[in-house]
Amino acid sequence: MVYVIQAPAGKNLEPAKKFGELTVMLNGDESTDEACRKLEFHFKNWNFHDRLLLIGHPIFICLASGILSFKYKQIIVLVWDREHQIYVEERIDW
């Protein structure tokens, strides 16, 4: 599963599908409290095979990363490689 933090306006997420099914968690209109509740709901089923796609408002990216950091010692995120026009995995260890 690829957890997409926020629905992107005008961005093609097709390349991220090679890492798993996409689940968009936020639409971008949420308050920080509402965003935290939605993110925690989605992360209930998180496992070590899942990926977090770092896309969206920086505050939402920070919230999602923070929530996962409390529950897991390691996560894998997807970041955009502009040079090769693909998503690449990066491992974060806390």
C-alpha positions as CSV (number, residue, x, y, z in Angstrom):
1,M,0.0,0.0,0.0
2,V,1.2,3.5,-0.8
3,Y,-0.2,6.1,1.5
4,V,-0.5,9.4,-0.3
5,I,-0.6,12.3,2.2
6,Q,-2.6,14.7,0.2
7,A,-4.4,14.6,-3.2
8,P,-2.1,16.4,-5.6
9,A,-3.4,19.1,-7.9
10,G,-2.2,18.3,-11.4
11,K,0.4,15.7,-10.5
12,N,0.6,12.3,-12.1
13,L,0.9,9.6,-9.4
14,E,1.0,6.7,-11.9
15,P,4.7,6.1,-11.4
16,A,4.0,5.5,-7.6
17,K,1.6,2.6,-8.4
18,K,4.6,0.3,-9.0
19,F,5.1,0.3,-5.2
20,G,1.5,-0.7,-4.4
21,E,-2.2,0.5,-4.4
22,L,-2.5,4.2,-3.7
23,T,-4.6,5.5,-0.8
24,V,-5.1,9.3,-0.7
25,M,-5.6,10.3,3.0
26,L,-6.2,14.1,2.9
27,N,-7.8,16.5,0.4
28,G,-6.0,19.6,1.7
29,D,-9.0,21.4,3.3
30,E,-8.5,19.8,6.7
31,S,-7.6,21.6,9.9
32,T,-4.5,20.2,11.6
33,D,-6.7,18.4,14.2
34,E,-8.9,16.9,11.5
35,A,-5.8,15.9,9.5
36,C,-4.3,14.2,12.5
37,R,-7.5,12.2,13.1
38,K,-7.7,11.1,9.4
39,L,-4.0,10.2,9.3
40,E,-4.2,8.1,12.4
41,F,-7.2,6.3,11.1
42,H,-5.4,5.4,7.8
43,F,-2.2,4.4,9.6
44,K,-4.1,1.8,11.8
45,N,-3.3,-0.8,9.1
46,W,0.2,0.3,8.4
47,N,2.8,-2.5,8.0
48,F,6.5,-2.7,7.1
49,H,5.7,-3.3,3.4
50,D,3.8,0.1,3.1
51,R,5.2,3.3,1.7
52,L,4.5,6.9,2.5
53,L,4.4,9.2,-0.5
54,L,5.7,12.6,0.6
55,I,3.4,14.9,-1.3
56,G,1.2,17.7,-0.2
57,H,1.3,20.6,2.2
58,P,4.5,20.6,4.3
59,I,2.5,20.7,7.6
60,F,0.6,17.6,6.5
61,I,3.9,15.9,5.6
62,C,5.2,16.8,9.0
63,L,2.1,15.4,10.8
64,A,2.1,12.2,8.9
65,S,5.8,11.6,9.5
66,G,5.5,12.5,13.2
67,I,2.6,10.1,13.7
68,L,4.5,7.2,12.1
69,S,7.7,8.1,14.1
70,F,5.9,7.4,17.4
71,K,4.7,4.0,16.3
72,Y,7.6,2.6,14.1
73,K,11.4,2.7,14.3
74,Q,11.6,2.6,10.5
75,I,9.5,3.6,7.5
76,I,10.0,3.8,3.8
77,V,9.0,6.9,2.0
78,L,8.7,7.7,-1.7
79,V,10.3,10.9,-3.1
80,W,10.3,12.3,-6.6
81,D,13.6,12.0,-8.5
82,R,13.4,14.9,-11.0
83,E,16.4,13.8,-13.0
84,H,15.0,10.3,-13.8
85,Q,11.3,11.3,-13.5
86,I,10.5,8.4,-11.1
87,Y,9.6,7.9,-7.5
88,V,12.4,6.4,-5.4
89,E,12.4,4.7,-2.0
90,E,14.2,6.3,1.0
91,R,14.4,4.5,4.3
92,I,14.0,6.6,7.5
93,D,15.3,5.2,10.8
94,W,14.4,6.9,14.0
